[in-house]
Amino acid sequence: MLKLQPSKLPGAGESLIILLIALAVISYGIIGLEIVPHIPILLSVFLVIAYGLIKKIPYQTLQNGMVQGAQTGLGAVLLFFLIGILISSWMASGTIPVLMNTAFALAGSPCFFAITFAITSIIGISLGSSFTTAATVGVAMLGVADSADFSLAITAGAVVSGAFFGDKMSPLSDTTNLASTVVKVDLFDHIKNMMWTTIPAFIISFIIFAILSPAGSTSGEGLEAFKIGLESTGLMHWSSWIPFVVLIIFTISKQPAFLSLAVTSITATAIAGFRSVLPWNELWTIWFDGFAMETNSEAVSELISRGGMNSMLFTVALVILALALGGLFFTTGVIPSILAKVQHALSSARSITLSTALTAIGINISIGEQYLSILLTGEAYQDLYDKNGLARKNLSRTLEDAGTVINPLVPWSVCGVFLSGVLGVSVLSYLPFTFFCLLSPILTILFGLTGKTLTHTSKVS
């Protein structure tokens, strides 16, 4: 979207007013009226189009901005469809059920929330994908929490925190690679430098989750009935682990996410077919409609009946609308104008770090796309870091601390919509318990204000 800039930028004050009005419409619609986010975002699209027409920007230019904005999310849209297929095929092959059953062994611990956070963190680093982690292991842990009558909001907060810890720190993660690539920093130097803020955030989060964890074990009649119901489905088998192993192998070998998910889904479907879970013609149907099975347990039936491309259409529609709105913000010059104004006021390490973090957070909130948050903020600030003698790895760290992990906290964002749909818990419900995601920007701003852990270079004139 960097190319979506008008020849003349509007005033920063005017741009800020338009941005705040649009955000107010979205916030009031989602929080105040409690309607689906598509409607207030569409109303904001109408608002910004009207503003552009008043500024005498041709409608064709505005439409081009919306189209180009939406195009930036096509890669994510294709992945969403594949993740829907992966969930349904992993259900049919028994992969998600065996992950859930394994989680039961850990559910007896009195530190359930802390263990959930730790498990999703480890899997997240291994897979390098917050979406895959949440859609597989995360779903399994939510199932355990539901059966044990634990807080689904806190469990979802632990899952999101762990998934994005992995997304942030894994060398296999697309956001980690993007942040280091945009500002031209070695990948492993970037990961090593992130430990200054990430490790304290992880430790503090783990302690809080341990304190919040329910006393005693999760064993009981409810959980035992859930285990029996899961076993009675006949889905679990030693072959159910194969798709999970295949996914890890593809991830470690750094294969594209699209290919990894595609091969893993086909593998899971083949396993389900050879095991005669469903007739072959019905197996391909679940790729679109999702997997469904009736059991003696209503809770088990509800948990394992999910997935499919159809389940992702809500998310896809929202992503396209949100990115179209982002394209309009750039075409009308609203966001470029604000960024240009902010840059002129920065002259110290403190102000630059604070502004970088707030910009990354602001783009997440206004556009709802973490990749654009990293890309646009990185492009806008890297020269400032050079001129003020700050190593660029400080910038790449801030991009992740205030960009990557903030997206799942925005209800209309790509990550927020996906996670709330997959986990079955609204963003506003799990947000107060995503301690790792909340602590990361706080720590990076704190270190920036104090100068601690910042690496300096010789100033460039």
N, C-alpha and C positions, 0 to 999 in steps of 0.2 A: 504493500500500500504506500510505500515511500514515494512512488511515482504519481500518486493521486493527490496532487497539490495544484491549486489554482495559480494563475500568474500573479495575482495580488492577494495577499493574506488579509483577512479582517482583523480588527483590533483585538488584542488579547482579552480585554474586558467584555467585549461583545461576544467573543467565542466562548468565554467562561459562562456567560449567562445562558447561551444556547445549550451548552453541555449540561449545566445544572438543571435546566428545565426538562431536558430529555431524561436525565437520570431520575428526576422527581416523578415524572410520569411513570417510568418503569417501576420505581420503588413503591409508589402509591398503589399501582395496579397489582403488584405481586404481594406486598405486605398488607396494605390497607384494604383492598377489595378482595384479596385472596383469589385472584383469577389466574388462569394459566399465563405464563410469561409471554407467550406468543403475541397476545393482544396488545399489552402496553408497549412492547417493542415495535410492533407494527404501527401503533399510533405515533411513536417517536420517529419512525421512518417518515410518516406523513408530515410530521412537524419539521423535520430537517429539510425535506423536499420543499416545503412551503418557504422556509428560510432561504434556500438556494434560489428559488424562483424570484423572491423579493430582491435578492442580490443580483438578479439578471443573469444567473447561470443557466445556460440552455438545459432543457429537460433531458436531452440526449446525453449531455455530459454527466448529469446526475445519475441517469440510468446506467451509464457506463461505470460510474463509481460503485453503484450497488452490485453490478455484475462482477466487477473485478474483486470487490470485497468478498462476495460469496465464493468466488473461485479459489480464494486462499484456503478455504475449508474443505475443498473437494477430497483431498487426501484423507482428512479426518472422517468425512462422510463414508468413504469406502471402508475404512477401518471399522466404523460403527456397525455397518452391515455384517462384516465378517465376525465381529465380536458377538453380535446377536446369533449368528450361525454357530459360533464356537460354544456359546452357552447351551444351546439346544442339543448340539451333537455331544457335548461333554456330559449332559444329563443322560442322554440315551446310552452312551457307552459306560456310564457309571463312574466317570472320572470325578465329577464334582461330588457325588455321594461318597466315594471312598475318601476324598479330602475331608468331607464333613465327619465321616466316621473316625478318621485319624484325629480330628480336632476334639472328639469326645474324650479321648484319652487324656488330653490336656485340660479339659473343661472341669475336671475334678479339683483343680488347684484353686486355692482361695484368692489367687491373683489373676482372675480370668481376663480382665481388661488389659492388664499389663502384658500378659502372655499373648493376647490377640495383637497388641501393638508390636511386640517383638517378632511374632511369626510373620506378620504381613511386611515388616521391615526387611526381614531376611529374604522372603520370597520376592519382594520388590527389587532388592539389589540383584538377585539372581536373574530375574526376568527383565528388569529394566523398563517395566511398563506398569504404571499405576492402574491403568484401565484393566489390564489382564489380571493383575493381582487382586483388585477389588471384585472383578467379575467371577473369579474362581475361589480363591482362598477366602476372600471377604464374604462372599455369599455363604460359604460353609460356616464361618464364624457367626454370622448373623443367624443362621439356622440353629446353631447351638444356643445362642443367647435367647432366641425366641422360645425354644423348648424348655429352657431353664427359668424362663420368666425374668431374665435380666433386662436392664435398660437397653433398648435397641438404639437409642440416641447415643449413649456413651460407647456402645460397641461399634457403631458406625463411625464415631469420632476416632476410635482407636484404629479401625481399619483404614480410614482415610489418612490419618497421621502416618501409619506405617507404610502404606502404599506410596505416599509422596516422599517419605524419607528415602525409600528405594529409588523412586523416580529421580530424585535429586542427586543421589550419591552413586548411582550405578554407571559405570563406563559404557554400558549398553543402552542407556536411556537417550532418547532423541532430544529431550530438552537439555540434558547435560552436555551432549555433543554440540547442540545449537548454541548454547551460551558461550562455550569455549571457542567455537568457530567464528561467531559473529565478531568477537573482540580480539581474535587471533592470539589465543592463549593455549598453551599445551594442555591437553585434556587432563592428564594426571596431575599437573601443577594446579589446575583449576579444582579438581576433586580434593587434593591435599589442602589447599587453602580454605575450602569450604568447611573443613573439619573444625576450624576455630569457632564457628557459630553452630554447626550442625551437631557436634558431639554434646555440648552443653544442653542444646534444645532436646536432644534425644534422652539424655539422662533425667532432666527435669520432667519431661513428659512421662517417662517410664515410672518415676516415683509417684507422680500424680495419679496415673492410671492404677498403680498398685494400691494407693490409699483409697481410691474410689471403688475398687473391686469389692464385690459382696463377700461377706464373711462366710466361711465354711465352703464346702464343695458344692458342685452343681449336681451331684448324684441325687437321685430321688425318683419318685414314681413317674413324674412328668418326663424327665430325661430318659428314663429306662423305656418308657412307652415309645418315645421318639426313636430310640435306637432300634427297637423291635420293628417299628413301622418302616424304618429305612431298610433294614435287612430283609423285610418281607417283600420288598419291591423286586428282588432278584437282580437288581442292576449292578451290584458290586461284584467284582471278579478281579483276579490278578491282572487280567488284560486291561482293566480300567486304568491302570497306571501308565500304559503305553503312550497315550496322547500327551500326558503331562511331561513324560521323559522326552518325547519328540520336540515339544515346545522348548524345553530347556536346551536341548542340543542345538536347535536352530538359533536360539537366542545367543548362546555362547559363541557360535560360529558367525555371529553378526549378520545373519540373513535379514533382509527387509521384513518389517513387521507384517506387511500384507502377505508375503509368501509364507511366513511362519504360521500365521493364523489360518491361512488357506490349507496348507498341508496338514496341520494339526486337526482341523475340522474334518477333512476328508478321512484322515486316519481314524478318528473317533467314530465317524459314520460307518466306516467299513467294519470296525470292531462290533458295533451295535448290530450291523446286518448279519455278520457271520454268527453272532450269538443269538440271532433271531429275536431280538428285543421287539422289533417291529418288522412287518413285511418291507421289502426293499422299496416299493413304490411309496409307502408312507414315510419311510426314512427321509426321502428327499423333500417331502411335504413339510417336515418339521423345520427345515432350513428357513422357511418363510413364516409359518404359523407358530413355530415353537414346539417344544416337547411337552406332552401332557400325559399324565397317568393317574388313574383313580386307585387309591389304596384305602385300607381300613382306618387310616389316620388322616383326618382333614388337614392337619398342620403339615404332614409329610407331603400330601398331594399338592398343597398350595406351594410348598417350597420347591419341589422338583418340576412343577409345571411352569416353565418359563422359557425365555429365549426366543430366537427367530428374528428374521429381518423386520418383520412387522412390528416387533416390540421396539425397534430403533427409529421408527418413522417420526415419533414425537420429538425425539432428540434431533434428528436430521433437520426437521422443519425449523426448529428453534435455532440451530447452528447457522443455517442459511440466513434467517432473518437477522440474527445478531451481527453476522459478518457483513451483511448488506448495510446495516446501520453504520458499522465501522467504516465501510467504504464511503458512505455519505459524509461522515465526519471529516474524512481526509479530502474529499472532492471539494467540499465547501470551505476547507482551510481551517476548520474549527480546532482540530487537534494540532496541526502544524503551527498554528499561530500561538497556541499556549506553550508548546515546547520551545519555540523560538524566544518567547518572552522570558521563560524560566532560565534559559541558558545564559542570558546576558547578566543575570543577577548573581551568578556563582563565581566565587573566587577563593574558597578555602575547602580543605578536605572535608570539614564538617558539613558545609552547605551542599557540596557536591554529592556526598554520600546520602544525605537526607533527601535531596531532590531526586536522586536516582531511584531510591526506594519508593518515594511517593509517586513518581512518574510510572514506575512499573505497576504499582498497586492501582493507580488511577486508570491506566490503559486496561488492566484486567477488569475493572469495574465498568468502564465505559464501553469497551468492545466485547469483553467476555472471552478473550482468546489468549492463552498463555504464550503461544508461539509468537504472536504479534507483540505481546508485552516484552518478551526477551529481545526480539529482533529490532523493534522500533527504539526501545530505550538504549540498547547497545549501540545502534547506529548514531543516535543523538548525542551520546555522552562520551564516546571513546576519545575524541579529540580533546575534550575538556580534561580528562584524566591525564593525558599526555602533557598538556600545557601546564598543569599544576603539579607535575612530578609524582603522580600516583600510578603505581603499576596497574596494568589493565586487569590483572587477576582479581584486584579489589572490585572492579566493575562486574566481572563475570560472576563473582560470588554474590554480589548484591542483586544481580539479575535473577538468580535462582532463589535467594532468600525472600525476595519481595515480588517475584514474578511467578515462578513455577508453582510454589506452594500456596499462593493466594487464590489461584483460579478455582479450586474446588469449594471455596468459601463464598463464591458469587452465585446466587440462585439462577441467574440467566446465562451463566458461562457455559462453555463447552463441557468442562469437567463437572461442574455443579449439576447440570441437567443429567448427564450420563450417570453419575454416581447415585443421585437421588432415585433414578429409575431402576438401576441395577440392585441397589441395596434396599430399596423400599422405604427409605427414611428421607424426609425432606432436608434440604440444605440448612434451613434455619433451625431445624431440630438438632442436627449433629454439629453445627458450627461451634457452639460454646465448648465442645469437647474435643475439638481438633487441636489439641495443645501444641503439638509439634509445628503445625502450620501457623499458629498464632505467635509462637515464640520466635520463629525464624526471622521474620522482619523486625521484631522488637530487638533482638540481639544484634542484628547487622546494623541497625540504626544506632544502638547504644555504643557499639564498637567504633562506628564512624564518628560519633560525637566526641568520644574520648580519645580517638586516635589509636586505640589498642588494636593490635594485629594487622594494622594497615601497612602495606609495603610501599616504600617510596623509591622513586627513581630520580635521575637528574632531570631538571626541568627542561622542557623543549621550548625554545623561544618562537 
